[in-house]
Amino acid sequence: MPKSSKKKKEKAVDFSKAKLKLGKGKQLPSNVVDTSFKARSIALPTQSIAVEKDATLPTTRRKQSFDDLLSLMKHYNANTRKDAILSFRELFGLHPDIVESSMTILLGACVRIIGDEDAGVRKTLLSFLSWLLPIISKEDLIPHVPMLILFTTSAQTHIFPEIRIDAVRFLDLFLELVPESVVDGWIQGNPGHGKRVLEGYLGILSAGTKYGDTEGEVKATSTASVVLSSQSKLIVLKSLSAFLTHAVSQQLRPSNHATSNLDPAAVLLPTWFLAPSFRSARSFSAYERLFQSESVDYQSQLDAEYPRDDFICMPDFATGPLATAWSLNDLSGLSLAQTESLTHLNSNTSSLIVRYRISSSTWLERFTRLYLLRILIAPPSSFHLARILLKQSSTFLPVTARIMRTLYGSILQDRFSLSVAEEETVCDELSTLLGHMTGYFPFRPARREIKVEHAFQDLNVIYCELTALLVLVSFRRPSGDISRKARFPTSRSHASSHVKHESKLTLQVGLVRTYVTRLLLGEDNSGAQISRPLIPTMYIALLPTIWALLNQPKESHTRSQGEAPTDTVLSAMLNHAIRTTSNSAVKGLTVEFVARILLLETETDYCGNFDVRNTGEQEKFQEWILHLPRTLWELGPQNLTASEIIIRSLLRLLHRGSIMIKHEEIIGLQTRLTPFFTITHPVRGRLPGPFTKIPTSSQLIRRLAVDLVVTILSVSTRSEGEEKENLMIAVGSAVSGTLEEGYWQQLVRATGLS
């Protein structure tokens, strides 16, 4: 009966009494209620009812002040940090007056999350700084740039590659706003963070590349490095290209560099490629300043005893015969004492230029070993350019070529930068680089896509620039230096290599001549569906090539099959200058370049091969001169910078006695300039011309226009007809009641035109 005994025991348990044991204490019943409790304190100092908040303190819509948001920037939660950044933008949008006072504390907090491990925080911070920094004045921002660059370069060396790429995006923002502060110190021995930024670029690009390893798959160089994607490499290369462009332009810019008073952001015409065609740096410096305008204080009356240097029309000279030989000192308005500083500048900056050239050469060598070596070291049979471009987002190789153009250009532009041996070494490297690309020039896309076509066109222009560099260097060298290897050959191989190099360059120049001619005529042969109009940057990039083609000696003009003659390049350039519309951004550049070409024959120290008198394009030049008044009328007050260039061009050509301006052109200019001041309508009568719409604040251009009229009327001694009278009446009506009325009347009396 075991089962029944078990049940009896279970029933007895309910009535059994537990025995007490020594040291165990009394056992609590099963239905006891625990009445113990614990208390903890929560510290909320900012929410204390004992503290009164300032109701006038700027806050967001969620009642968060600047100090509240600043504390949240250090929060452990990434979403909280991101919300704090967004709230800062809201706070400054509601209260823009506190931006300047809180800038130091805010940027001190922002720089610490440039290298934040959360991608959303970095993206939000980049968007916030892209909105905030442009609204801060440059003077207030520059003191904070060293701190921004310091933390950004630290993020460039972060262990995570995505943080390095975002650091490059921050550098792009800083390069856009304060490029001078970012590139400062990129030359060895100069203070600044530029060298550290460059080291950061190279450190990112060297990931996944072994020096000397050009075959096989890409491998990591160490356990800390990773293989970057093509998109990431493209971001870094574009940023590096922008950095080097700003750095080189800052270093090559002369100290007397002046921008236009009317438009400080206007694109300036480069003239460095014309320097080898002058016998001295002093004369070239004076030629450079022919179109530069300086801020002047105007006087109500013209002082006959002490004429202003910026006054262009000098009556004593303008009334003489057109063929009179005038000196530069008399008519250019340039004081030769100003050019004395050039020699002093060169002596003081010689060591700086040497360090700059060493830095450029070093980075060129290192960058070539890193990137172009993998693409261009292979034989031409394996150089599938179209496949590489399409695989690398159609922009990888153009960006790389742009960097090479910047580095090679910075080394070869300066006439006193390198010795003959160093220059030959650089030219040999550049010639090898172009040799791999010549077989595919002009580059044509394999598929019809606007983005790809533009990338190929940019690559074609870069090829033309690099070829022009070699040609310009050959112009710059003395005859003894060019043929040094030919006169003292150590072996037959040296002599044959020299001949081979010259023949290769001749072939490349022929291909470039044909491409540039068709591009100027609007017949781009790169395979584009629609011809892409020239933009200012592309036109400026073509100018060294155009001059290199025009300035070639006659004996080197050997035509190949399908090659355009040299005269066609000049004709295409003039046709493009005339055909370009007035509202085009390139119009002012075309006017200044053609005017400078015409003014070369009036320079006593000019020693180039190009001679405008032997081109056979006199009629085309005269057509270009006569179309300028119409362009001036069409521009009106829309583009004052281009208007100033047109007026200065005509003034300089008249003062220098250009052979292209004869009696017929003087009469044509008189007739065509009259509507610029006063329009004669067949029904409505006399109407004010575009001159009256030029704002009175632009007093310089208004007086330059008056000077131009007085100069034309002064040199036209044989013109006493209706055209001269109509022009004087038109100008007198346009300046009536303005500040220029007394100026015009005094000039008329001084020149005897009344």
Secondary structure, 3 states (H helix, E strand, C coil): CHHHHHHHHHHHHCCCCCCCCCCCCCCCCCCCCCCCCCCCCCCCHHHCCCCCCCCCCCECCCCCEHHHHHHHCCCCCHHHHHHHHHHHHHHHHHCHHHCCCCHHHHHHHHHHHCCCCCHHHHHHHHHHHHHHHHHCCHHHHHHHHHHHHHHHHHHHCCCCHHHHHHHHHHHHHHHHHCHHHHHCCCCCCCCCCHHHHHHHHHHHHCCCCCCCCCCCCCCCCCCCCCCCCHHHHHHHHHHHHHHHHHHHHHHHCCCCCCCCCCCCCCCCCCCHHHHHHECCHHHHHHHHHHHCCCCCCCCCCCCCCCCCCCCCCCHHHHCCCCCCCCCHHHHCCCCHHHHHHHHHHHHHHHHHHHHHHHHHHHHHHHHHHHHHHHHHCCCHHHCCHHHHHHHCCCCHHHHHHHHHHHHHHHHHCCCCCCCHHHHHHHHHHHHHHHHHHHCCCCCCCCCCCHHHHHHHHHHHHHHHHHHHHHHHHHHHCCHHHHCHHHHCCCCHHHHHHHHHHHHHHHHHHHHHHHHHHHHHCCCCCCCCCCCCCCCHHHHHHHHHHHHHHHCCCHHHCCCCCCCCCHHHHHHHHHHHHHHCCCCCCCHHHHHHHHHHHHHHHHCCCECCCCCHHHCCCHHHHHHHHHHHHHHHHHHCCCCHHHHHHHHHHHHHHHHCCCCCCCHHHHHHHHHHHHHHHEEEECCCEEEECHHHHCCCCCHHHHHHHHHHHHHHHHHCCCCCCHHHHHHHHHHHHHCCCCCHHHHHHHHHHHHCCC
